[in-house]
């Protein structure tokens, strides 16, 4: 059974392990695959972030964050980032986190969620977000330097809450 809860500092090592595994592939996130733990945990769990973990039998199998997409007059739109442990791929964790985050964003007072950068070749994520009601509202040419495919487009995806 997948459970979602707010992340605590006790989760940081497990969150880092997921982040490290995901960014090391250089195929879905813009972060340098050699980014250090401190930098990534500050980004993922730092000030202004609502960070969560998805657990199975008490072990962190996924993590996501919600934050203001823009400051001040743009803060009513959320932005999010999601990662699933490669060991837990295919178990529905991404879908559960996505569904939870949509409701959580509403509870936090957001009026919409916008993803500024979804790598086009990350077809699994694009399909999931579309199934959860997100629309592609823009495409950025050659925005991502994919480690295997070279320059790759990225989508901007949006859902009004």
Order of alpha helices (4+ residues) and beta strands (2+ residues): beta-alpha-alpha-beta-beta-beta-alpha-beta-alpha-beta-beta
